[in-house]
């Protein structure tokens, strides 16, 4: 690398700065919509109507946030989604571990058949309508469990975890086996503690998937009380006001103000934006594991 | 499938009992995930038969009468329906557009990032670029409304101030298609670059040093070392994307579409939702879904075959 540095000419240095500028522009393009949104959420309705708000709030006020935070509908949807996300993440991580761990044992009889059974589901999907028709006999339509159970195992994530498990030296497992540890003990005492990075990554993937998902609620849930935040947001953005909710909870705002809409979008984005940067090194590793085949 | 085989104890004749005594725990652990896959991935396949039958809500699926034309009535009906043909065209068209615009973006971004020499700056740029991936399509739609709305949107406000006409980014078919593709790039370029950055990190630094000694400049190195180094990754991902050309995600088109642009925005997934779940035409939409799944599997197999022919490792 030393030679590289020495040879670097003046044009090379200019080149460095060109790339820096490109990256700055890219960052601006990523952040600009968020900054614009934040500015709008903090502006007065008046300034917004007069088209005066660009990237800095005009008529600075927190009214929109006050409205959001004092509305039972949003607060309930928020905590419902937080709860749902937490439960989903826990259930999904457990299911993924239960599926990935036994499959790393070469001695497991029927392993290749099980692998085929699992892989087929990645390539062939029965389709939206058959999945929908199944929910009724299972009693899951309009049931809060429909937002947890049908999506509780992603085979793709399971493969990431299995790749990670393969990376843990067999010798650790074997020495534990010689000491008489059962497979279950080995999982709890050795594999889970050593797998914190992949568990963190998959927890993030599952949590983001649940937090951001709305199609299952759209298809399987009619009861507005069970709507996750994203579906509520979708209805608000498209001015779909559920009449029942409006009358029941005194929510009466035909066509919400722009700043209120902005505040609601902000409100449903912030939790994830606060979490993902801290997990960066883990999810980069996770994505890379997913790309490498076993 | 798995190359790592664990050495197992020498087998004896009485092995089954001995084996189960040791291994039953693994089967117990597997039982729950396998039960899940059986119920939620395999059992729905029972309902595929309604694509060939006349659906009725009261009757069990097994007892439904066969549809006309040897059961193919609904397939024929789908291909005669203008809405489905449009949805099919839009699915393939939007996917191709994503492939042309959205596929190269992460590669270019990874190459640019790789050229940055300030480590901290690079990390900050990466963190920012990964952000859009974590936003739901509903939120991105919300952001797009604030940016692109006809008179109140950020961009159109600037255009109006400059004395230009508003651009109907979201309300006119052609502009909508461009916005759809652009938002796709915006959401995915950073996230997609992770895989390429990992591939670049795997290239031996000696190659770069040798090239420097030979007097190769920045772009020569990029062209002759970095790109060939990540070629296998590019090919595999390209083939995977090609194999998925008939696949349709639901969240993105559904969140972004509106009534004014339905002629270009309605894709198979949203068509099935509207006609099937909302319109209750279950047989028709199951037929459409079956068509999509079967052709999708066929494309994937073909894509994998092509990948192997090109001398790269297949997808599986």
Boltz contact constraints between the chains, C-beta under 6 A:
constraints:
  - contact:
      token1: [A, 3]
      token2: [B, 212]
      max_distance: 6.0
  - contact:
      token1: [A, 4]
      token2: [B, 212]
      max_distance: 6.0
  - contact:
      token1: [A, 7]
      token2: [B, 212]
      max_distance: 6.0
  - contact:
      token1: [A, 15]
      token2: [B, 218]
      max_distance: 6.0
  - contact:
      token1: [A, 16]
      token2: [B, 117]
      max_distance: 6.0
  - contact:
      token1: [A, 19]
      token2: [B, 112]
      max_distance: 6.0
  - contact:
      token1: [A, 19]
      token2: [B, 115]
      max_distance: 6.0
  - contact:
      token1: [A, 19]
      token2: [B, 116]
      max_distance: 6.0
  - contact:
      token1: [A, 22]
      token2: [B, 112]
      max_distance: 6.0
  - contact:
      token1: [A, 23]
      token2: [B, 125]
      max_distance: 6.0
  - contact:
      token1: [A, 27]
      token2: [B, 125]
      max_distance: 6.0
  - contact:
      token1: [A, 27]
      token2: [B, 128]
      max_distance: 6.0
  - contact:
      token1: [A, 30]
      token2: [B, 128]
      max_distance: 6.0
  - contact:
      token1: [A, 30]
      token2: [B, 129]
      max_distance: 6.0
  - contact:
      token1: [A, 30]
      token2: [B, 131]
      max_distance: 6.0
  - contact:
      token1: [A, 33]
      token2: [B, 143]
      max_distance: 6.0
  - contact:
      token1: [A, 33]
      token2: [B, 147]
      max_distance: 6.0
  - contact:
      token1: [A, 36]
      token2: [B, 146]
      max_distance: 6.0
  - contact:
      token1: [A, 36]
      token2: [B, 154]
      max_distance: 6.0
  - contact:
      token1: [A, 37]
      token2: [B, 146]
      max_distance: 6.0
  - contact:
      token1: [A, 51]
      token2: [B, 157]
      max_distance: 6.0
  - contact:
      token1: [A, 95]
      token2: [B, 33]
      max_distance: 6.0
  - contact:
      token1: [A, 98]
      token2: [B, 29]
      max_distance: 6.0
  - contact:
      token1: [A, 98]
      token2: [B, 32]
      max_distance: 6.0
  - contact:
      token1: [A, 98]
      token2: [B, 33]
      max_distance: 6.0
  - contact:
      token1: [A, 99]
      token2: [B, 33]
      max_distance: 6.0
  - contact:
      token1: [A, 102]
      token2: [B, 26]
      max_distance: 6.0
  - contact:
      token1: [A, 102]
      token2: [B, 29]
      max_distance: 6.0
  - contact:
      token1: [A, 102]
      token2: [B, 30]
      max_distance: 6.0
  - contact:
      token1: [A, 106]
      token2: [B, 5]
      max_distance: 6.0
  - contact:
      token1: [A, 106]
      token2: [B, 6]
      max_distance: 6.0
  - contact:
      token1: [A, 107]
      token2: [B, 6]
      max_distance: 6.0
  - contact:
      token1: [A, 107]
      token2: [B, 8]
      max_distance: 6.0
  - contact:
      token1: [A, 108]
      token2: [B, 26]
      max_distance: 6.0
  - contact:
      token1: [A, 115]
      token2: [B, 1]
      max_distance: 6.0
  - contact:
      token1: [A, 121]
      token2: [B, 37]
      max_distance: 6.0
  - contact:
      token1: [A, 121]
      token2: [B, 41]
      max_distance: 6.0
  - contact:
      token1: [A, 123]
      token2: [B, 297]
      max_distance: 6.0
  - contact:
      token1: [A, 124]
      token2: [B, 293]
      max_distance: 6.0
  - contact:
      token1: [A, 124]
      token2: [B, 297]
      max_distance: 6.0
  - contact:
      token1: [A, 125]
      token2: [B, 293]
      max_distance: 6.0
  - contact:
      token1: [A, 126]
      token2: [B, 44]
      max_distance: 6.0
  - contact:
      token1: [A, 126]
      token2: [B, 45]
      max_distance: 6.0
  - contact:
      token1: [A, 126]
      token2: [B, 48]
      max_distance: 6.0
  - contact:
      token1: [A, 127]
      token2: [B, 289]
      max_distance: 6.0
  - contact:
      token1: [A, 127]
      token2: [B, 293]
      max_distance: 6.0
  - contact:
      token1: [A, 128]
      token2: [B, 272]
      max_distance: 6.0
  - contact:
      token1: [A, 128]
      token2: [B, 289]
      max_distance: 6.0
  - contact:
      token1: [A, 129]
      token2: [B, 276]
      max_distance: 6.0
  - contact:
      token1: [A, 129]
      token2: [B, 282]
      max_distance: 6.0
  - contact:
      token1: [A, 129]
      token2: [B, 285]
      max_distance: 6.0
  - contact:
      token1: [A, 129]
      token2: [B, 286]
      max_distance: 6.0
  - contact:
      token1: [A, 129]
      token2: [B, 289]
      max_distance: 6.0
  - contact:
      token1: [A, 130]
      token2: [B, 44]
      max_distance: 6.0
  - contact:
      token1: [A, 130]
      token2: [B, 47]
      max_distance: 6.0
  - contact:
      token1: [A, 130]
      token2: [B, 48]
      max_distance: 6.0
  - contact:
      token1: [A, 131]
      token2: [B, 44]
      max_distance: 6.0
  - contact:
      token1: [A, 132]
      token2: [B, 277]
      max_distance: 6.0
  - contact:
      token1: [A, 133]
      token2: [B, 47]
      max_distance: 6.0
  - contact:
      token1: [A, 134]
      token2: [B, 44]
      max_distance: 6.0
  - contact:
      token1: [A, 150]
      token2: [B, 40]
      max_distance: 6.0
  - contact:
      token1: [A, 153]
      token2: [B, 33]
      max_distance: 6.0
  - contact:
      token1: [A, 153]
      token2: [B, 36]
      max_distance: 6.0
  - contact:
      token1: [A, 166]
      token2: [B, 4]
      max_distance: 6.0
  - contact:
      token1: [A, 182]
      token2: [B, 25]
      max_distance: 6.0
  - contact:
      token1: [A, 183]
      token2: [B, 25]
      max_distance: 6.0
  - contact:
      token1: [A, 183]
      token2: [B, 26]
      max_distance: 6.0
  - contact:
      token1: [A, 184]
      token2: [B, 25]
      max_distance: 6.0
  - contact:
      token1: [A, 208]
      token2: [B, 134]
      max_distance: 6.0
  - contact:
      token1: [A, 212]
      token2: [B, 136]
      max_distance: 6.0
  - contact:
      token1: [A, 215]
      token2: [B, 250]
      max_distance: 6.0
  - contact:
      token1: [A, 215]
      token2: [B, 251]
      max_distance: 6.0
  - contact:
      token1: [A, 219]
      token2: [B, 277]
      max_distance: 6.0
  - contact:
      token1: [A, 230]
      token2: [B, 136]
      max_distance: 6.0
  - contact:
      token1: [A, 230]
      token2: [B, 138]
      max_distance: 6.0
  - contact:
      token1: [A, 233]
      token2: [B, 138]
      max_distance: 6.0
  - contact:
      token1: [A, 234]
      token2: [B, 138]
      max_distance: 6.0
  - contact:
      token1: [A, 237]
      token2: [B, 142]
      max_distance: 6.0
  - contact:
      token1: [A, 265]
      token2: [B, 139]
      max_distance: 6.0
  - contact:
      token1: [A, 265]
      token2: [B, 142]
      max_distance: 6.0
  - contact:
      token1: [A, 269]
      token2: [B, 139]
      max_distance: 6.0
  - contact:
      token1: [A, 272]
      token2: [B, 134]
      max_distance: 6.0
  - contact:
      token1: [A, 276]
      token2: [B, 134]
      max_distance: 6.0
  - contact:
      token1: [A, 277]
      token2: [B, 127]
      max_distance: 6.0
  - contact:
      token1: [A, 284]
      token2: [B, 194]
      max_distance: 6.0
  - contact:
      token1: [A, 287]
      token2: [B, 194]
      max_distance: 6.0
  - contact:
      token1: [A, 288]
      token2: [B, 198]
      max_distance: 6.0
  - contact:
      token1: [A, 291]
      token2: [B, 195]
      max_distance: 6.0
  - contact:
      token1: [A, 294]
      token2: [B, 2]
      max_distance: 6.0
